[in-house]
Amino acid sequence: MACGLSTGAGAVLKPHPGSSPVVYGAGAVGLAAVTAARNSGAPQIIAVDRRESRLALARRFGATDTGRRAG
């Protein structure tokens, strides 16, 4: 779990000003990335996953938009 959190958060801790990250996969790593993006002030955070339950979690963690990936 700790590895997933540091990996996801590390991916978005220093975004370019005004950038809007897209996170593919809303598991442990993806949710950490969503949280870090929210904490860094990203204006729009997009989470993509196959499972609606994970997208609901992503919204709770700070995703502003979500979408389902086919497959």
PDB file of N, H, CA, C and O in Angstrom:
ATOM      1  N   MET A   1       0.821  -1.184   0.000  1.00  0.00           N
ATOM      2  CA  MET A   1       0.000   0.000   0.000  1.00  0.00           C
ATOM      3  C   MET A   1       0.868   1.251   0.000  1.00  0.00           C
ATOM      4  O   MET A   1       0.604   2.175  -0.770  1.00  0.00           O
ATOM      5  N   ALA A   2       1.887   1.306   0.836  1.00  0.00           N
ATOM      6  H   ALA A   2       2.101   0.556   1.461  1.00  0.00           H
ATOM      7  CA  ALA A   2       2.729   2.506   0.911  1.00  0.00           C
ATOM      8  C   ALA A   2       3.410   2.769  -0.423  1.00  0.00           C
ATOM      9  O   ALA A   2       3.548   3.920  -0.837  1.00  0.00           O
ATOM     10  N   CYS A   3       3.834   1.712  -1.092  1.00  0.00           N
ATOM     11  H   CYS A   3       3.723   0.777  -0.755  1.00  0.00           H
ATOM     12  CA  CYS A   3       4.467   1.869  -2.398  1.00  0.00           C
ATOM     13  C   CYS A   3       3.489   2.495  -3.394  1.00  0.00           C
ATOM     14  O   CYS A   3       3.875   3.372  -4.167  1.00  0.00           O
ATOM     15  N   GLY A   4       2.240   2.058  -3.383  1.00  0.00           N
ATOM     16  H   GLY A   4       1.927   1.346  -2.755  1.00  0.00           H
ATOM     17  CA  GLY A   4       1.238   2.607  -4.288  1.00  0.00           C
ATOM     18  C   GLY A   4       0.962   4.070  -4.024  1.00  0.00           C
ATOM     19  O   GLY A   4       0.779   4.849  -4.959  1.00  0.00           O
ATOM     20  N   LEU A   5       0.931   4.453  -2.747  1.00  0.00           N
ATOM     21  H   LEU A   5       1.080   3.819  -1.987  1.00  0.00           H
ATOM     22  CA  LEU A   5       0.669   5.851  -2.403  1.00  0.00           C
ATOM     23  C   LEU A   5       1.799   6.754  -2.844  1.00  0.00           C
ATOM     24  O   LEU A   5       1.557   7.814  -3.423  1.00  0.00           O
ATOM     25  N   SER A   6       3.028   6.352  -2.579  1.00  0.00           N
ATOM     26  H   SER A   6       3.224   5.491  -2.109  1.00  0.00           H
ATOM     27  CA  SER A   6       4.154   7.201  -2.968  1.00  0.00           C
ATOM     28  C   SER A   6       4.322   7.259  -4.484  1.00  0.00           C
ATOM     29  O   SER A   6       4.714   8.296  -5.020  1.00  0.00           O
ATOM     30  N   THR A   7       4.038   6.186  -5.166  1.00  0.00           N
ATOM     31  H   THR A   7       3.720   5.344  -4.730  1.00  0.00           H
ATOM     32  CA  THR A   7       4.123   6.181  -6.627  1.00  0.00           C
ATOM     33  C   THR A   7       3.071   7.092  -7.237  1.00  0.00           C
ATOM     34  O   THR A   7       3.388   7.908  -8.102  1.00  0.00           O
ATOM     35  N   GLY A   8       1.837   6.966  -6.806  1.00  0.00           N
ATOM     36  H   GLY A   8       1.578   6.303  -6.103  1.00  0.00           H
ATOM     37  CA  GLY A   8       0.757   7.787  -7.354  1.00  0.00           C
ATOM     38  C   GLY A   8       0.924   9.256  -7.041  1.00  0.00           C
ATOM     39  O   GLY A   8       0.754  10.104  -7.917  1.00  0.00           O
ATOM     40  N   ALA A   9       1.256   9.565  -5.798  1.00  0.00           N
ATOM     41  H   ALA A   9       1.394   8.876  -5.087  1.00  0.00           H
ATOM     42  CA  ALA A   9       1.427  10.959  -5.400  1.00  0.00           C
ATOM     43  C   ALA A   9       2.639  11.574  -6.092  1.00  0.00           C
ATOM     44  O   ALA A   9       2.593  12.725  -6.526  1.00  0.00           O
ATOM     45  N   GLY A  10       3.704  10.818  -6.192  1.00  0.00           N
ATOM     46  H   GLY A  10       3.741   9.883  -5.839  1.00  0.00           H
ATOM     47  CA  GLY A  10       4.920  11.326  -6.830  1.00  0.00           C
ATOM     48  C   GLY A  10       4.734  11.664  -8.290  1.00  0.00           C
ATOM     49  O   GLY A  10       5.461  12.495  -8.834  1.00  0.00           O
ATOM     50  N   ALA A  11       3.778  11.036  -8.924  1.00  0.00           N
ATOM     51  H   ALA A  11       3.187  10.361  -8.481  1.00  0.00           H
ATOM     52  CA  ALA A  11       3.537  11.285 -10.351  1.00  0.00           C
ATOM     53  C   ALA A  11       2.952  12.655 -10.621  1.00  0.00           C
ATOM     54  O   ALA A  11       3.079  13.165 -11.734  1.00  0.00           O
ATOM     55  N   VAL A  12       2.309  13.271  -9.628  1.00  0.00           N
ATOM     56  H   VAL A  12       2.205  12.857  -8.724  1.00  0.00           H
ATOM     57  CA  VAL A  12       1.629  14.547  -9.886  1.00  0.00           C
ATOM     58  C   VAL A  12       1.928  15.632  -8.846  1.00  0.00           C
ATOM     59  O   VAL A  12       1.224  16.641  -8.805  1.00  0.00           O
ATOM     60  N   LEU A  13       2.925  15.457  -8.029  1.00  0.00           N
ATOM     61  H   LEU A  13       3.497  14.637  -8.063  1.00  0.00           H
ATOM     62  CA  LEU A  13       3.175  16.448  -6.983  1.00  0.00           C
ATOM     63  C   LEU A  13       3.620  17.804  -7.511  1.00  0.00           C
ATOM     64  O   LEU A  13       3.374  18.818  -6.858  1.00  0.00           O
ATOM     65  N   LYS A  14       4.257  17.855  -8.654  1.00  0.00           N
ATOM     66  H   LYS A  14       4.457  17.032  -9.185  1.00  0.00           H
ATOM     67  CA  LYS A  14       4.714  19.130  -9.199  1.00  0.00           C
ATOM     68  C   LYS A  14       4.131  19.346 -10.595  1.00  0.00           C
ATOM     69  O   LYS A  14       4.864  19.314 -11.584  1.00  0.00           O
ATOM     70  N   PRO A  15       2.819  19.565 -10.681  1.00  0.00           N
ATOM     71  CA  PRO A  15       2.220  19.766 -12.003  1.00  0.00           C
ATOM     72  C   PRO A  15       2.558  21.156 -12.547  1.00  0.00           C
ATOM     73  O   PRO A  15       2.894  22.065 -11.787  1.00  0.00           O
ATOM     74  N   HIS A  16       2.466  21.305 -13.836  1.00  0.00           N
ATOM     75  H   HIS A  16       2.193  20.567 -14.453  1.00  0.00           H
ATOM     76  CA  HIS A  16       2.617  22.620 -14.444  1.00  0.00           C
ATOM     77  C   HIS A  16       1.401  23.449 -14.052  1.00  0.00           C
ATOM     78  O   HIS A  16       0.298  22.911 -13.967  1.00  0.00           O
ATOM     79  N   PRO A  17       1.575  24.734 -13.815  1.00  0.00           N
ATOM     80  CA  PRO A  17       0.434  25.579 -13.436  1.00  0.00           C
ATOM     81  C   PRO A  17      -0.701  25.476 -14.455  1.00  0.00           C
ATOM     82  O   PRO A  17      -0.482  25.598 -15.660  1.00  0.00           O
ATOM     83  N   GLY A  18      -1.899  25.252 -13.960  1.00  0.00           N
ATOM     84  H   GLY A  18      -2.077  25.153 -12.981  1.00  0.00           H
ATOM     85  CA  GLY A  18      -3.075  25.168 -14.819  1.00  0.00           C
ATOM     86  C   GLY A  18      -3.248  23.845 -15.529  1.00  0.00           C
ATOM     87  O   GLY A  18      -4.190  23.690 -16.307  1.00  0.00           O
ATOM     88  N   SER A  19      -2.358  22.869 -15.285  1.00  0.00           N
ATOM     89  H   SER A  19      -1.594  22.994 -14.653  1.00  0.00           H
ATOM     90  CA  SER A  19      -2.484  21.578 -15.967  1.00  0.00           C
ATOM     91  C   SER A  19      -3.626  20.767 -15.365  1.00  0.00           C
ATOM     92  O   SER A  19      -3.980  20.934 -14.198  1.00  0.00           O
ATOM     93  N   SER A  20      -4.185  19.897 -16.173  1.00  0.00           N
ATOM     94  H   SER A  20      -3.898  19.761 -17.121  1.00  0.00           H
ATOM     95  CA  SER A  20      -5.293  19.040 -15.762  1.00  0.00           C
ATOM     96  C   SER A  20      -4.903  17.586 -15.997  1.00  0.00           C
ATOM     97  O   SER A  20      -4.964  17.110 -17.131  1.00  0.00           O
ATOM     98  N   PRO A  21      -4.504  16.876 -14.953  1.00  0.00           N
ATOM     99  CA  PRO A  21      -4.059  15.494 -15.135  1.00  0.00           C
ATOM    100  C   PRO A  21      -5.212  14.539 -15.444  1.00  0.00           C
ATOM    101  O   PRO A  21      -6.338  14.722 -14.981  1.00  0.00           O
ATOM    102  N   VAL A  22      -4.899  13.520 -16.235  1.00  0.00           N
ATOM    103  H   VAL A  22      -3.984  13.371 -16.611  1.00  0.00           H
ATOM    104  CA  VAL A  22      -5.816  12.414 -16.495  1.00  0.00           C
ATOM    105  C   VAL A  22      -5.187  11.184 -15.850  1.00  0.00           C
ATOM    106  O   VAL A  22      -4.049  10.826 -16.154  1.00  0.00           O
ATOM    107  N   VAL A  23      -5.928  10.548 -14.969  1.00  0.00           N
ATOM    108  H   VAL A  23      -6.853  10.839 -14.722  1.00  0.00           H
ATOM    109  CA  VAL A  23      -5.437   9.386 -14.233  1.00  0.00           C
ATOM    110  C   VAL A  23      -6.147   8.153 -14.775  1.00  0.00           C
ATOM    111  O   VAL A  23      -7.367   8.038 -14.665  1.00  0.00           O
ATOM    112  N   TYR A  24      -5.388   7.231 -15.360  1.00  0.00           N
ATOM    113  H   TYR A  24      -4.396   7.324 -15.450  1.00  0.00           H
ATOM    114  CA  TYR A  24      -5.951   5.989 -15.896  1.00  0.00           C
ATOM    115  C   TYR A  24      -5.808   4.896 -14.848  1.00  0.00           C
ATOM    116  O   TYR A  24      -4.702   4.441 -14.556  1.00  0.00           O
ATOM    117  N   GLY A  25      -6.922   4.487 -14.295  1.00  0.00           N
ATOM    118  H   GLY A  25      -7.820   4.857 -14.533  1.00  0.00           H
ATOM    119  CA  GLY A  25      -6.940   3.466 -13.253  1.00  0.00           C
ATOM    120  C   GLY A  25      -7.139   4.124 -11.903  1.00  0.00           C
ATOM    121  O   GLY A  25      -6.340   4.968 -11.499  1.00  0.00           O
ATOM    122  N   ALA A  26      -8.197   3.746 -11.203  1.00  0.00           N
ATOM    123  H   ALA A  26      -8.846   3.060 -11.532  1.00  0.00           H
ATOM    124  CA  ALA A  26      -8.520   4.351  -9.916  1.00  0.00           C
ATOM    125  C   ALA A  26      -8.340   3.349  -8.777  1.00  0.00           C
ATOM    126  O   ALA A  26      -9.180   3.242  -7.883  1.00  0.00           O
ATOM    127  N   GLY A  27      -7.225   2.619  -8.831  1.00  0.00           N
ATOM    128  H   GLY A  27      -6.543   2.706  -9.557  1.00  0.00           H
ATOM    129  CA  GLY A  27      -6.845   1.752  -7.718  1.00  0.00           C
ATOM    130  C   GLY A  27      -6.038   2.568  -6.725  1.00  0.00           C
ATOM    131  O   GLY A  27      -6.188   3.789  -6.667  1.00  0.00           O
ATOM    132  N   ALA A  28      -5.186   1.920  -5.944  1.00  0.00           N
ATOM    133  H   ALA A  28      -5.065   0.929  -5.991  1.00  0.00           H
ATOM    134  CA  ALA A  28      -4.406   2.618  -4.919  1.00  0.00           C
ATOM    135  C   ALA A  28      -3.515   3.700  -5.517  1.00  0.00           C
ATOM    136  O   ALA A  28      -3.481   4.821  -5.009  1.00  0.00           O
ATOM    137  N   VAL A  29      -2.797   3.380  -6.582  1.00  0.00           N
ATOM    138  H   VAL A  29      -2.824   2.469  -6.993  1.00  0.00           H
ATOM    139  CA  VAL A  29      -1.891   4.348  -7.211  1.00  0.00           C
ATOM    140  C   VAL A  29      -2.684   5.499  -7.818  1.00  0.00           C
ATOM    141  O   VAL A  29      -2.326   6.661  -7.629  1.00  0.00           O
ATOM    142  N   GLY A  30      -3.740   5.194  -8.534  1.00  0.00           N
ATOM    143  H   GLY A  30      -4.030   4.249  -8.687  1.00  0.00           H
ATOM    144  CA  GLY A  30      -4.548   6.221  -9.176  1.00  0.00           C
ATOM    145  C   GLY A  30      -5.221   7.150  -8.179  1.00  0.00           C
ATOM    146  O   GLY A  30      -5.260   8.362  -8.389  1.00  0.00           O
ATOM    147  N   LEU A  31      -5.752   6.591  -7.095  1.00  0.00           N
ATOM    148  H   LEU A  31      -5.721   5.606  -6.925  1.00  0.00           H
ATOM    149  CA  LEU A  31      -6.397   7.428  -6.084  1.00  0.00           C
ATOM    150  C   LEU A  31      -5.386   8.320  -5.375  1.00  0.00           C
ATOM    151  O   LEU A  31      -5.707   9.449  -5.005  1.00  0.00           O
ATOM    152  N   ALA A  32      -4.165   7.820  -5.184  1.00  0.00           N
ATOM    153  H   ALA A  32      -3.904   6.903  -5.485  1.00  0.00           H
ATOM    154  CA  ALA A  32      -3.112   8.664  -4.611  1.00  0.00           C
ATOM    155  C   ALA A  32      -2.780   9.809  -5.557  1.00  0.00           C
ATOM    156  O   ALA A  32      -2.542  10.933  -5.115  1.00  0.00           O
ATOM    157  N   ALA A  33      -2.762   9.528  -6.858  1.00  0.00           N
ATOM    158  H   ALA A  33      -2.955   8.615  -7.217  1.00  0.00           H
ATOM    159  CA  ALA A  33      -2.503  10.574  -7.847  1.00  0.00           C
ATOM    160  C   ALA A  33      -3.622  11.615  -7.853  1.00  0.00           C
ATOM    161  O   ALA A  33      -3.351  12.812  -7.943  1.00  0.00           O
ATOM    162  N   VAL A  34      -4.861  11.174  -7.758  1.00  0.00           N
ATOM    163  H   VAL A  34      -5.081  10.201  -7.685  1.00  0.00           H
ATOM    164  CA  VAL A  34      -6.005  12.095  -7.708  1.00  0.00           C
ATOM    165  C   VAL A  34      -5.898  12.986  -6.472  1.00  0.00           C
ATOM    166  O   VAL A  34      -6.100  14.197  -6.559  1.00  0.00           O
ATOM    167  N   THR A  35      -5.583  12.394  -5.334  1.00  0.00           N
ATOM    168  H   THR A  35      -5.419  11.410  -5.263  1.00  0.00           H
ATOM    169  CA  THR A  35      -5.467  13.157  -4.094  1.00  0.00           C
ATOM    170  C   THR A  35      -4.345  14.187  -4.183  1.00  0.00           C
ATOM    171  O   THR A  35      -4.524  15.338  -3.785  1.00  0.00           O
ATOM    172  N   ALA A  36      -3.191  13.775  -4.704  1.00  0.00           N
ATOM    173  H   ALA A  36      -3.046  12.840  -5.027  1.00  0.00           H
ATOM    174  CA  ALA A  36      -2.063  14.702  -4.831  1.00  0.00           C
ATOM    175  C   ALA A  36      -2.394  15.834  -5.802  1.00  0.00           C
ATOM    176  O   ALA A  36      -2.023  16.984  -5.567  1.00  0.00           O
ATOM    177  N   ALA A  37      -3.088  15.512  -6.886  1.00  0.00           N
ATOM    178  H   ALA A  37      -3.390  14.577  -7.077  1.00  0.00           H
ATOM    179  CA  ALA A  37      -3.481  16.550  -7.853  1.00  0.00           C
ATOM    180  C   ALA A  37      -4.437  17.546  -7.202  1.00  0.00           C
ATOM    181  O   ALA A  37      -4.323  18.754  -7.414  1.00  0.00           O
ATOM    182  N   ARG A  38      -5.376  17.036  -6.410  1.00  0.00           N
ATOM    183  H   ARG A  38      -5.469  16.056  -6.238  1.00  0.00           H
ATOM    184  CA  ARG A  38      -6.303  17.916  -5.706  1.00  0.00           C
ATOM    185  C   ARG A  38      -5.552  18.824  -4.741  1.00  0.00           C
ATOM    186  O   ARG A  38      -5.812  20.025  -4.673  1.00  0.00           O
ATOM    187  N   ASN A  39      -4.621  18.242  -3.999  1.00  0.00           N
ATOM    188  H   ASN A  39      -4.410  17.267  -4.054  1.00  0.00           H
ATOM    189  CA  ASN A  39      -3.860  19.015  -3.018  1.00  0.00           C
ATOM    190  C   ASN A  39      -2.917  20.020  -3.664  1.00  0.00           C
ATOM    191  O   ASN A  39      -2.542  21.008  -3.033  1.00  0.00           O
ATOM    192  N   SER A  40      -2.531  19.783  -4.912  1.00  0.00           N
ATOM    193  H   SER A  40      -2.836  18.981  -5.425  1.00  0.00           H
ATOM    194  CA  SER A  40      -1.626  20.715  -5.596  1.00  0.00           C
ATOM    195  C   SER A  40      -2.387  21.803  -6.347  1.00  0.00           C
ATOM    196  O   SER A  40      -1.774  22.681  -6.956  1.00  0.00           O
ATOM    197  N   GLY A  41      -3.723  21.751  -6.308  1.00  0.00           N
ATOM    198  H   GLY A  41      -4.221  21.038  -5.814  1.00  0.00           H
ATOM    199  CA  GLY A  41      -4.520  22.823  -6.905  1.00  0.00           C
ATOM    200  C   GLY A  41      -4.844  22.669  -8.374  1.00  0.00           C
ATOM    201  O   GLY A  41      -5.164  23.661  -9.029  1.00  0.00           O
ATOM    202  N   ALA A  42      -4.775  21.477  -8.915  1.00  0.00           N
ATOM    203  H   ALA A  42      -4.515  20.671  -8.383  1.00  0.00           H
ATOM    204  CA  ALA A  42      -5.128  21.268 -10.325  1.00  0.00           C
ATOM    205  C   ALA A  42      -6.593  21.670 -10.537  1.00  0.00           C
ATOM    206  O   ALA A  42      -7.460  21.268  -9.761  1.00  0.00           O
ATOM    207  N   PRO A  43      -6.878  22.463 -11.587  1.00  0.00           N
ATOM    208  CA  PRO A  43      -8.248  22.939 -11.791  1.00  0.00           C
ATOM    209  C   PRO A  43      -9.216  21.851 -12.244  1.00  0.00           C
ATOM    210  O   PRO A  43     -10.412  21.930 -11.966  1.00  0.00           O
ATOM    211  N   GLN A  44      -8.714  20.852 -12.929  1.00  0.00           N
ATOM    212  H   GLN A  44      -7.742  20.788 -13.156  1.00  0.00           H
ATOM    213  CA  GLN A  44      -9.551  19.756 -13.413  1.00  0.00           C
ATOM    214  C   GLN A  44      -8.751  18.474 -13.266  1.00  0.00           C
ATOM    215  O   GLN A  44      -7.585  18.416 -13.655  1.00  0.00           O
ATOM    216  N   ILE A  45      -9.379  17.443 -12.703  1.00  0.00           N
ATOM    217  H   ILE A  45     -10.327  17.491 -12.387  1.00  0.00           H
ATOM    218  CA  ILE A  45      -8.741  16.140 -12.516  1.00  0.00           C
ATOM    219  C   ILE A  45      -9.671  15.095 -13.104  1.00  0.00           C
ATOM    220  O   ILE A  45     -10.816  14.958 -12.672  1.00  0.00           O
ATOM    221  N   ILE A  46      -9.182  14.365 -14.080  1.00  0.00           N
ATOM    222  H   ILE A  46      -8.252  14.476 -14.431  1.00  0.00           H
ATOM    223  CA  ILE A  46     -10.001  13.385 -14.787  1.00  0.00           C
ATOM    224  C   ILE A  46      -9.530  11.988 -14.417  1.00  0.00           C
ATOM    225  O   ILE A  46      -8.349  11.671 -14.560  1.00  0.00           O
ATOM    226  N   ALA A  47     -10.444  11.154 -13.942  1.00  0.00           N
ATOM    227  H   ALA A  47     -11.403  11.412 -13.825  1.00  0.00           H
ATOM    228  CA  ALA A  47     -10.139   9.766 -13.599  1.00  0.00           C
ATOM    229  C   ALA A  47     -10.868   8.844 -14.565  1.00  0.00           C
ATOM    230  O   ALA A  47     -12.046   9.047 -14.861  1.00  0.00           O
ATOM    231  N   VAL A  48     -10.160   7.828 -15.054  1.00  0.00           N
ATOM    232  H   VAL A  48      -9.204   7.663 -14.813  1.00  0.00           H
ATOM    233  CA  VAL A  48     -10.724   6.863 -15.999  1.00  0.00           C
ATOM    234  C   VAL A  48     -10.510   5.461 -15.434  1.00  0.00           C
ATOM    235  O   VAL A  48      -9.404   5.111 -15.022  1.00  0.00           O
ATOM    236  N   ASP A  49     -11.564   4.673 -15.418  1.00  0.00           N
ATOM    237  H   ASP A  49     -12.463   4.957 -15.752  1.00  0.00           H
ATOM    238  CA  ASP A  49     -11.464   3.297 -14.941  1.00  0.00           C
ATOM    239  C   ASP A  49     -12.593   2.486 -15.555  1.00  0.00           C
ATOM    240  O   ASP A  49     -13.542   3.051 -16.099  1.00  0.00           O
ATOM    241  N   ARG A  50     -12.496   1.178 -15.473  1.00  0.00           N
ATOM    242  H   ARG A  50     -11.725   0.719 -15.031  1.00  0.00           H
ATOM    243  CA  ARG A  50     -13.547   0.294 -15.992  1.00  0.00           C
ATOM    244  C   ARG A  50     -14.688   0.115 -15.004  1.00  0.00           C
ATOM    245  O   ARG A  50     -15.817  -0.169 -15.405  1.00  0.00           O
ATOM    246  N   ARG A  51     -14.409   0.278 -13.729  1.00  0.00           N
ATOM    247  H   ARG A  51     -13.493   0.509 -13.404  1.00  0.00           H
ATOM    248  CA  ARG A  51     -15.406   0.002 -12.687  1.00  0.00           C
ATOM    249  C   ARG A  51     -16.020   1.286 -12.149  1.00  0.00           C
ATOM    250  O   ARG A  51     -15.315   2.214 -11.754  1.00  0.00           O
ATOM    251  N   GLU A  52     -17.337   1.319 -12.143  1.00  0.00           N
ATOM    252  H   GLU A  52     -17.910   0.565 -12.464  1.00  0.00           H
ATOM    253  CA  GLU A  52     -18.053   2.491 -11.634  1.00  0.00           C
ATOM    254  C   GLU A  52     -17.766   2.710 -10.153  1.00  0.00           C
ATOM    255  O   GLU A  52     -17.707   3.854  -9.702  1.00  0.00           O
ATOM    256  N   SER A  53     -17.588   1.640  -9.392  1.00  0.00           N
ATOM    257  H   SER A  53     -17.637   0.711  -9.758  1.00  0.00           H
ATOM    258  CA  SER A  53     -17.319   1.793  -7.958  1.00  0.00           C
ATOM    259  C   SER A  53     -15.991   2.518  -7.721  1.00  0.00           C
ATOM    260  O   SER A  53     -15.873   3.299  -6.778  1.00  0.00           O
ATOM    261  N   ARG A  54     -15.015   2.269  -8.553  1.00  0.00           N
ATOM    262  H   ARG A  54     -15.111   1.634  -9.320  1.00  0.00           H
ATOM    263  CA  ARG A  54     -13.731   2.964  -8.424  1.00  0.00           C
ATOM    264  C   ARG A  54     -13.854   4.427  -8.851  1.00  0.00           C
ATOM    265  O   ARG A  54     -13.205   5.301  -8.277  1.00  0.00           O
ATOM    266  N   LEU A  55     -14.676   4.686  -9.844  1.00  0.00           N
ATOM    267  H   LEU A  55     -15.203   3.976 -10.311  1.00  0.00           H
ATOM    268  CA  LEU A  55     -14.887   6.071 -10.270  1.00  0.00           C
ATOM    269  C   LEU A  55     -15.585   6.867  -9.169  1.00  0.00           C
ATOM    270  O   LEU A  55     -15.296   8.047  -8.969  1.00  0.00           O
ATOM    271  N   ALA A  56     -16.504   6.216  -8.459  1.00  0.00           N
ATOM    272  H   ALA A  56     -16.739   5.258  -8.621  1.00  0.00           H
ATOM    273  CA  ALA A  56     -17.160   6.886  -7.336  1.00  0.00           C
ATOM    274  C   ALA A  56     -16.136   7.243  -6.258  1.00  0.00           C
ATOM    275  O   ALA A  56     -16.198   8.329  -5.682  1.00  0.00           O
ATOM    276  N   LEU A  57     -15.203   6.345  -5.986  1.00  0.00           N
ATOM    277  H   LEU A  57     -15.152   5.463  -6.455  1.00  0.00           H
ATOM    278  CA  LEU A  57     -14.137   6.643  -5.031  1.00  0.00           C
ATOM    279  C   LEU A  57     -13.263   7.790  -5.523  1.00  0.00           C
ATOM    280  O   LEU A  57     -12.874   8.661  -4.745  1.00  0.00           O
ATOM    281  N   ALA A  58     -12.957   7.787  -6.813  1.00  0.00           N
ATOM    282  H   ALA A  58     -13.272   7.080  -7.445  1.00  0.00           H
ATOM    283  CA  ALA A  58     -12.134   8.862  -7.382  1.00  0.00           C
ATOM    284  C   ALA A  58     -12.806  10.216  -7.189  1.00  0.00           C
ATOM    285  O   ALA A  58     -12.137  11.203  -6.881  1.00  0.00           O
ATOM    286  N   ARG A  59     -14.124  10.268  -7.367  1.00  0.00           N
ATOM    287  H   ARG A  59     -14.667   9.467  -7.617  1.00  0.00           H
ATOM    288  CA  ARG A  59     -14.853  11.525  -7.140  1.00  0.00           C
ATOM    289  C   ARG A  59     -14.755  11.944  -5.670  1.00  0.00           C
ATOM    290  O   ARG A  59     -14.602  13.127  -5.369  1.00  0.00           O
ATOM    291  N   ARG A  60     -14.843  10.984  -4.770  1.00  0.00           N
ATOM    292  H   ARG A  60     -14.967  10.023  -5.014  1.00  0.00           H
ATOM    293  CA  ARG A  60     -14.718  11.291  -3.341  1.00  0.00           C
ATOM    294  C   ARG A  60     -13.312  11.788  -2.994  1.00  0.00           C
ATOM    295  O   ARG A  60     -13.141  12.595  -2.081  1.00  0.00           O
ATOM    296  N   PHE A  61     -12.315  11.305  -3.725  1.00  0.00           N
ATOM    297  H   PHE A  61     -12.453  10.649  -4.467  1.00  0.00           H
ATOM    298  CA  PHE A  61     -10.933  11.701  -3.468  1.00  0.00           C
ATOM    299  C   PHE A  61     -10.559  13.007  -4.163  1.00  0.00           C
ATOM    300  O   PHE A  61      -9.479  13.544  -3.917  1.00  0.00           O
ATOM    301  N   GLY A  62     -11.439  13.534  -5.036  1.00  0.00           N
ATOM    302  H   GLY A  62     -12.316  13.097  -5.236  1.00  0.00           H
ATOM    303  CA  GLY A  62     -11.167  14.836  -5.635  1.00  0.00           C
ATOM    304  C   GLY A  62     -11.230  14.934  -7.142  1.00  0.00           C
ATOM    305  O   GLY A  62     -10.991  16.011  -7.689  1.00  0.00           O
ATOM    306  N   ALA A  63     -11.544  13.843  -7.841  1.00  0.00           N
ATOM    307  H   ALA A  63     -11.737  12.969  -7.397  1.00  0.00           H
ATOM    308  CA  ALA A  63     -11.674  13.930  -9.306  1.00  0.00           C
ATOM    309  C   ALA A  63     -12.846  14.820  -9.664  1.00  0.00           C
ATOM    310  O   ALA A  63     -13.929  14.685  -9.093  1.00  0.00           O
ATOM    311  N   THR A  64     -12.640  15.723 -10.598  1.00  0.00           N
ATOM    312  H   THR A  64     -11.761  15.833 -11.062  1.00  0.00           H
ATOM    313  CA  THR A  64     -13.728  16.604 -11.021  1.00  0.00           C
ATOM    314  C   THR A  64     -14.545  15.984 -12.137  1.00  0.00           C
ATOM    315  O   THR A  64     -15.719  16.313 -12.308  1.00  0.00           O
ATOM    316  N   ASP A  65     -13.931  15.088 -12.897  1.00  0.00           N
ATOM    317  H   ASP A  65     -12.978  14.821 -12.758  1.00  0.00           H
ATOM    318  CA  ASP A  65     -14.596  14.408 -14.013  1.00  0.00           C
ATOM    319  C   ASP A  65     -14.159  12.948 -14.020  1.00  0.00           C
ATOM    320  O   ASP A  65     -13.036  12.621 -13.635  1.00  0.00           O
ATOM    321  N   THR A  66     -15.060  12.078 -14.464  1.00  0.00           N
ATOM    322  H   THR A  66     -15.972  12.343 -14.777  1.00  0.00           H
ATOM    323  CA  THR A  66     -14.723  10.659 -14.554  1.00  0.00           C
ATOM    324  C   THR A  66     -15.256  10.094 -15.868  1.00  0.00           C
ATOM    325  O   THR A  66     -16.173  10.644 -16.478  1.00  0.00           O
ATOM    326  N   GLY A  67     -14.661   8.991 -16.282  1.00  0.00           N
ATOM    327  H   GLY A  67     -13.916   8.544 -15.787  1.00  0.00           H
ATOM    328  CA  GLY A  67     -15.123   8.326 -17.496  1.00  0.00           C
ATOM    329  C   GLY A  67     -14.778   6.858 -17.445  1.00  0.00           C
ATOM    330  O   GLY A  67     -13.813   6.454 -16.796  1.00  0.00           O
ATOM    331  N   ARG A  68     -15.576   6.061 -18.135  1.00  0.00           N
ATOM    332  H   ARG A  68     -16.359   6.390 -18.663  1.00  0.00           H
ATOM    333  CA  ARG A  68     -15.338   4.617 -18.164  1.00  0.00           C
ATOM    334  C   ARG A  68     -14.499   4.265 -19.367  1.00  0.00           C
ATOM    335  O   ARG A  68     -14.731   4.752 -20.473  1.00  0.00           O
ATOM    336  N   ARG A  69     -13.525   3.417 -19.137  1.00  0.00           N
ATOM    337  H   ARG A  69     -13.336   3.021 -18.238  1.00  0.00           H
ATOM    338  CA  ARG A  69     -12.664   2.921 -20.197  1.00  0.00           C
ATOM    339  C   ARG A  69     -13.246   1.604 -20.699  1.00  0.00           C
ATOM    340  O   ARG A  69     -13.603   0.735 -19.904  1.00  0.00           O
ATOM    341  N   ALA A  70     -13.336   1.463 -21.988  1.00  0.00           N
ATOM    342  H   ALA A  70     -13.046   2.169 -22.634  1.00  0.00           H
ATOM    343  CA  ALA A  70     -13.863   0.220 -22.577  1.00  0.00           C
ATOM    344  C   ALA A  70     -12.868  -0.910 -22.374  1.00  0.00           C
ATOM    345  O   ALA A  70     -11.662  -0.691 -22.262  1.00  0.00           O
ATOM    346  N   GLY A  71     -13.397  -2.109 -22.331  1.00  0.00           N
ATOM    347  H   GLY A  71     -14.377  -2.288 -22.422  1.00  0.00           H
ATOM    348  CA  GLY A  71     -12.470  -3.229 -22.273  1.00  0.00           C
ATOM    349  C   GLY A  71     -12.895  -4.319 -21.431  1.00  0.00           C
ATOM    350  O   GLY A  71     -12.186  -5.318 -21.309  1.00  0.00           O
TER     351      GLY A  71
END
